[in-house]
Amino acid sequence: MAYRLTMVGTGYLGATTSACMAELGFEVLGVDVDAEKIARLQAGDLPIYEPGLEEILRRNLANGRLRFTTSYEEAAAFGDVHFLCLGTPQKPGEYGADVSYLDAAIESLAPFLERECLVIGKSTVPVGTAQRLSEKLTRLAPIGSGAELAWNPEFLREGFAVKDTLYPDRIVLGVASERAEKIMREVYSSMLERQTPLVITDYPTAELVKVAANAFLATKISFVNAMAEVCEAAHADVKQLSLALSFDDRIGGKFLNPGLGFGGGCLPKDIRAFMARAGELGADQALTFLREVDAINMRRRARMVDLARELTGGSFHGCTVTVLGAAFKPNSDDIRDSPALDVAVTISQQGGRVTVYDPAAQENARRAHPQLSYGESALEAAKDAHVVLLLTEWQEFIDLDPEALGSVVARRKIVDGRNALDAEIWREAGWHYRALGRP
Ligand code: UDX
C-alpha cells in the first residue's frame, strides 16, 4: 500500500522531509500553523537557504504529489502516516528544551484522527517525551490506540539536508508494536533495499541516540579546540596536530577542525537540554563533561575577540573590523547561535565599527542585528578595515585573493577563525596572518 504522508511543522526539517518524501514517490501534505510559510511553500518559494531543495519542492508541487495546508482536519483526513517535524528550542533562561510545539501539534491533530494511522516523531526531544506523547495521542484521538506513536530521529545537516534525507547513513526506529515497525519499514523501503543500516529499538533509546550523537560531535569539536588552547600556550600548531590525529582511523578527521567552534539550532541547545534532562533523571554526573564542552566552545569566541583586539592595538575604538561570515556554518543562511555573529556583536559593543558580509545569511543577520554595518561583497565589507576576521568558512572566502583584499583594507591584518586559509600565501602577500590555536 502506498501510504499518504503528512509533515506537521514545515520548518527546516519538515520542508526538507516533505519535498524529499514526495520525490521518493509519496503523496505528501505539509501542515503548519504559519499561514505565510504555507503560502510561500505552496508557491514553490523556499523560506530557507538549502542547496538543491527548492528544485525538488517545485518539481513535486508541479507533479501534484506535494501540497501544503494550515488545516489539521484536512491533514488528519489525508494521512496514513503523520510525521511530527516541530522545533524544540531551548527554553528562555534555562537549559531544558521547550517541547510545547509538539504537544500543541498532537492536541490539534489527534481530535481529528478517526481512522488507523501512525504518528512518527522526528524532533529532537528530552528522553521520555515519546512515551508521554504516545499516551496523549491515544487519549485524544477518537480512534484511540488505532493512532499509534513511533519515534524516528533525523540526523540531517543543514547544507546537506537533501542528501542526508534521501540517503541517510542510518535509520533509527523507536517503536512500541510490530504494526508500527511494519509501516515504517514500508515508508523507508527504498532506503532499506539499499542496505541502509537500521536500528529498531524502544522509544527512550531512539530519543537518546539523537542527543548522544550530537553530544559526541560537540565533544569532538571541543576536544580539538581544547587542544588549540594548549597549543596557544605552548606555541604549537593545532592544525598540524589535528591532521596528525586524523590519520588514526579510530579517531578520524571529521569534526576535528579547530576554530571558532560550534553553533546553530542544534548542537548548543541539544547538549544543554541533554544535561538538563539527565539532571531530572538523577544522572547528571554522567554528563557534567558536557558543561566543559560548552564552556570550551564559548571560550573560543572570547579568544577570537581578544585576538582581534590585539591586532587593533589593544582597543577597538576608532577601528573598522570586517567580519566575513554571519551564518553558523557555510552553505547555510541560519544565524541561530552563530559564533560569527556573536563575535561581531561583542566587538561592536566594545566600540569597534563592524562591517559584516555573508553570501546567504546577510538579510537574516541584518534583521537580527541592525546596529552592525553590512557590505554587499567581501571586498566592499573590507574597505578601510583595520583587521579582517574570517569567521564562517564559505568557499568564496577561502578563494579570496590576498592581493585584491589587500588593496581595499587599511591594514593587511587577518584572523582566520576557521583555520581555512593557507597561511603561507597570505603572509607572502604581506598580511599579518593569525589563527586560533596556531603560532
Ligand atoms: C547538526 C548535526 O550534525 C546533525 O546530525 C543534527 O541532525 C543537527 O545538528 P548542523 O546543525 O546542520 O547539524 O551542523 P553541523 O554540520 O553538525 O555543524 C555544527 C557546528 O559545528 C557548526 O557551527 C560548524 O561550524 C561547527 N564545526 C563542525 C566545527 O567547529 N568544527 C568541525 O570540525 C565541524
Boltz pocket constraint, residues with backbone or C-beta under 6 A from the ligand:
constraints:
  - pocket:
      binder: B
      contacts: [[A, 154], [A, 155], [A, 156], [A, 157], [A, 158], [A, 159], [A, 214], [A, 217], [A, 221], [A, 253], [A, 254], [A, 255], [A, 256], [A, 257], [A, 258], [A, 259], [A, 260], [A, 261], [A, 262], [A, 263], [A, 264], [A, 265], [A, 266], [A, 267], [A, 328], [A, 329], [A, 330]]
      max_distance: 6.0
